[in-house]
Amino acid sequence: MQSVKNNCNFAALKKNRRDNMLVVQVKENESIEKALKKFKKKFERTGVMRELRDRKQFTKPSIKKRQQLIKARYKQSLNN
């Protein structure tokens, strides 16, 4: 019974990967460079690289909170 359960989880993971795949619509006469530029822009918006950089090193929740406060103060000073 456990092997069936593992297969179901694996199938769910496979499905999630397929749903998260980036798709770029390319027009008939569009150049490869333009399509690649669209892909890079779409990829950047997903935030995958940012998340990978964040996961490289663990930061304590207290430090995250402190960084958010510093950032908020800075943004507030720009508005005034």
Disulfide bonds with the S-S distance in Angstrom:
none
